[in-house]
């Protein structure tokens, strides 16, 4: 067990977590961001590392951490993101942890691909939801309506596909990670202290890329075994 923990790859991951945590702390102090806003980021550093390994425990920890994020998004006026955290991210991540546990393979799960018909149906549903939510956010006067809309909907779609163990979720997480970076940059115009979230979103994108290759490797190995 000790040898598994202290591998070269794991040590590099721990170093990346440590460096990111230091940068978040320093920028948080310099821009006087409240502890409440920074706290979920520290938890997310661990979640990101676990997700990069397609580890089901990432969703147990991430689900609990969604409550903290909800409070932060309410303060920033990102109502769609706040609602997403409380009403969707929290229960969905807990459900993902449970479902992956029922069909587990090691610390992960057994992955599968979507059919072509299902991909078309999901794409059409996503477009319709985007149009509806955009006008809802516009009516409420929410901040950064386009980016907030895309971030929330892509996050929702990713969460559903992740719970169902469709490997396509790793493709969707790539643009979702980039939009998260853009949203944090946009938010910094009125909330400069949001730089801590920008730092985390860059770290998160690195984890997303690692996850992309990890899930495909696991999927290939599972097909060979089956």
C-alpha positions as CSV (number, residue, x, y, z in Angstrom):
1,X,0.0,0.0,0.0
2,X,2.8,2.4,0.9
3,X,4.5,1.7,-2.5
4,X,1.2,2.4,-4.3
5,X,0.9,5.8,-2.6
6,X,4.5,7.0,-3.1
7,X,4.8,6.3,-6.9
8,X,6.4,8.9,-9.1
9,X,3.0,9.8,-10.7
10,X,1.3,10.2,-7.3
11,X,4.1,12.4,-6.0
12,X,3.8,14.7,-9.0
13,X,0.0,14.9,-8.4
14,X,0.6,15.8,-4.7
15,X,3.1,18.4,-5.7
16,X,0.6,20.0,-8.2
17,X,-2.0,20.1,-5.4
18,X,0.5,21.7,-3.0
19,X,1.6,24.3,-5.5
20,X,-2.0,25.2,-6.5
21,X,-3.1,25.4,-2.9
22,X,-0.2,27.8,-2.2
23,X,-1.1,30.0,-5.2
24,X,-4.8,30.0,-4.1
25,X,-3.8,31.0,-0.6
26,X,-1.5,33.8,-1.7
27,X,-3.9,35.3,-4.2
28,X,-6.7,35.0,-1.7
29,X,-4.8,37.0,0.9
30,X,-3.6,39.6,-1.7
31,X,-7.2,40.1,-3.0
32,X,-8.8,39.8,0.4
33,X,-11.1,37.0,-0.5
34,X,-13.2,35.5,2.4
35,X,-12.3,32.1,3.8
36,X,-15.8,30.9,2.9
37,X,-15.1,31.5,-0.8
38,X,-11.7,29.7,-0.7
39,X,-12.6,26.7,1.5
40,X,-14.4,24.7,-1.2
41,X,-11.4,25.1,-3.5
42,X,-9.1,23.2,-1.2
43,X,-11.5,20.3,-1.1
44,X,-11.9,20.5,-4.9
45,X,-8.1,20.0,-5.3
46,X,-8.5,16.5,-3.9
47,X,-11.7,15.9,-5.9
48,X,-9.9,16.9,-9.1
49,X,-7.1,14.5,-8.4
50,X,-9.5,11.6,-7.7
51,X,-11.5,12.5,-10.9
52,X,-8.3,12.4,-13.0
53,X,-8.0,8.8,-11.9
54,X,-11.8,8.1,-12.6
55,X,-12.1,7.2,-8.9
56,X,-15.7,6.9,-7.6
57,X,-14.8,8.5,-4.3
58,X,-14.4,11.8,-6.1
59,X,-18.2,12.0,-6.4
60,X,-18.8,11.4,-2.7
61,X,-16.5,14.2,-1.7
62,X,-17.5,16.4,-4.6
63,X,-21.2,16.1,-3.7
64,X,-20.7,17.2,-0.2
65,X,-18.5,20.1,-1.4
66,X,-21.3,21.3,-3.7
67,X,-23.1,22.9,-0.7
68,X,-20.1,25.2,-0.1
69,X,-20.0,26.2,-3.8
70,X,-23.7,27.0,-3.7
71,X,-23.1,29.7,-1.1
72,X,-20.2,31.2,-3.1
73,X,-22.2,31.4,-6.4
74,X,-25.2,33.1,-4.6
75,X,-22.8,35.8,-3.5
76,X,-21.5,36.3,-7.0
77,X,-25.0,36.5,-8.5
78,X,-24.5,33.3,-10.6
79,X,-28.0,32.0,-9.9
80,X,-28.0,29.2,-12.4
81,X,-24.7,27.9,-11.0
82,X,-26.0,28.1,-7.5
83,X,-29.2,26.3,-8.3
84,X,-27.2,23.7,-10.2
85,X,-25.0,23.0,-7.1
86,X,-27.8,22.6,-4.7
87,X,-30.5,20.9,-6.8
88,X,-28.4,18.9,-9.2
89,X,-24.7,18.6,-8.4
90,X,-25.1,17.5,-4.8
91,X,-27.7,14.7,-5.3
92,X,-26.2,13.7,-8.7
93,X,-22.7,13.2,-7.4
94,X,-23.9,11.2,-4.5
95,X,-26.0,9.1,-6.9
96,X,-23.0,8.6,-9.1
97,X,-20.9,7.4,-6.2
98,X,-23.6,4.8,-5.3
99,X,-24.2,3.7,-8.9
100,X,-20.5,3.3,-9.7
101,X,-20.2,1.3,-6.5
102,X,-22.9,-1.1,-7.7
103,X,-21.0,-1.7,-11.0
104,X,-17.4,-1.1,-9.8
105,X,-14.2,-2.2,-11.3
106,X,-11.4,-1.5,-8.8
107,X,-11.8,2.1,-7.5
108,X,-13.7,3.0,-10.8
109,X,-16.6,1.5,-12.7
110,X,-17.4,-0.3,-16.0
111,X,-17.7,2.2,-18.8
112,X,-19.7,2.1,-22.0
113,X,-20.4,4.1,-25.2
114,X,-23.6,5.9,-26.3
115,X,-25.4,4.9,-29.5
116,X,-25.6,7.3,-32.4
117,X,-29.4,7.8,-31.9
118,X,-28.9,8.7,-28.3
119,X,-26.2,11.2,-29.2
120,X,-28.6,13.0,-31.6
121,X,-31.4,13.1,-29.0
122,X,-29.1,14.5,-26.3
123,X,-27.8,17.1,-28.7
124,X,-31.3,18.3,-29.6
125,X,-32.3,18.3,-25.9
126,X,-29.2,20.4,-25.0
127,X,-30.0,23.0,-27.7
128,X,-33.6,23.4,-26.5
129,X,-32.5,23.7,-22.9
130,X,-29.9,26.3,-23.8
131,X,-32.4,28.5,-25.5
132,X,-35.0,28.3,-22.6
133,X,-32.4,28.9,-19.9
134,X,-30.8,31.8,-21.7
135,X,-34.1,33.7,-21.7
136,X,-34.8,32.8,-18.1
137,X,-31.4,34.2,-17.0
138,X,-31.9,37.3,-19.1
139,X,-35.3,37.9,-17.4
140,X,-33.7,37.6,-13.9
141,X,-30.8,39.9,-14.7
142,X,-28.2,37.2,-13.8
143,X,-24.5,38.0,-14.4
144,X,-22.7,36.7,-17.5
145,X,-25.8,35.0,-18.9
146,X,-24.2,33.2,-21.9
147,X,-21.2,31.7,-20.0
148,X,-23.3,30.9,-16.9
149,X,-25.8,29.2,-19.1
150,X,-23.2,27.1,-21.0
151,X,-21.3,26.2,-17.8
152,X,-24.5,25.1,-16.0
153,X,-25.9,23.0,-18.9
154,X,-22.6,21.4,-19.8
155,X,-22.1,20.6,-16.1
156,X,-25.6,19.0,-16.0
157,X,-25.0,16.9,-19.1
158,X,-21.6,15.8,-17.9
159,X,-23.0,14.8,-14.5
160,X,-25.8,12.6,-16.1
161,X,-23.4,10.9,-18.5
162,X,-20.9,10.4,-15.7
163,X,-23.5,8.7,-13.5
164,X,-24.5,6.4,-16.4
165,X,-20.8,5.7,-17.0
166,X,-20.8,6.8,-20.7
167,X,-17.3,7.6,-21.7
168,X,-18.5,10.5,-23.8
169,X,-18.6,12.6,-20.6
170,X,-14.9,13.0,-20.9
171,X,-15.3,14.7,-24.3
172,X,-17.8,17.2,-22.9
173,X,-15.7,18.0,-19.9
174,X,-13.0,19.4,-22.1
175,X,-15.0,22.4,-23.5
176,X,-16.8,22.6,-20.1
177,X,-13.4,23.2,-18.4
178,X,-12.5,25.9,-20.9
179,X,-15.8,27.7,-20.4
180,X,-15.2,27.5,-16.6
181,X,-11.9,29.3,-17.1
182,X,-13.6,31.9,-19.3
183,X,-16.4,32.4,-16.8
184,X,-14.0,33.0,-14.0
185,X,-12.0,35.5,-16.1
186,X,-15.3,37.4,-16.9
187,X,-16.3,37.4,-13.2
188,X,-13.0,39.0,-12.2
189,X,-14.1,42.2,-13.9
190,X,-16.5,42.9,-11.0
191,X,-15.0,40.5,-8.4
192,X,-11.1,40.6,-8.7
193,X,-10.8,38.2,-5.8
194,X,-12.3,35.6,-8.1
195,X,-8.7,35.0,-9.3
196,X,-8.5,32.2,-6.8
197,X,-11.3,30.4,-8.8
198,X,-9.4,31.1,-12.0
199,X,-6.3,29.4,-10.5
200,X,-8.4,26.4,-9.6
201,X,-10.1,26.2,-12.9
202,X,-6.8,26.0,-14.7
203,X,-5.7,23.2,-12.3
204,X,-9.1,21.5,-12.9
205,X,-8.6,21.6,-16.6
206,X,-5.3,19.8,-16.3
207,X,-7.1,17.1,-14.2
208,X,-9.8,16.9,-16.9
209,X,-7.2,16.2,-19.6
210,X,-5.7,13.5,-17.4
211,X,-9.1,12.0,-16.8
212,X,-9.8,12.0,-20.6
213,X,-6.9,9.6,-21.2
214,X,-7.4,7.6,-18.0
215,X,-11.0,6.7,-18.8
216,X,-10.2,5.7,-22.4
217,X,-7.4,3.5,-21.1
218,X,-9.8,1.8,-18.6
219,X,-12.4,1.4,-21.3
220,X,-9.9,-0.3,-23.6
221,X,-8.7,-2.6,-20.8
222,X,-12.3,-3.5,-19.9
223,X,-13.1,-4.4,-23.4
224,X,-10.1,-6.7,-23.6
225,X,-11.1,-8.4,-20.4
226,X,-14.7,-8.8,-21.6
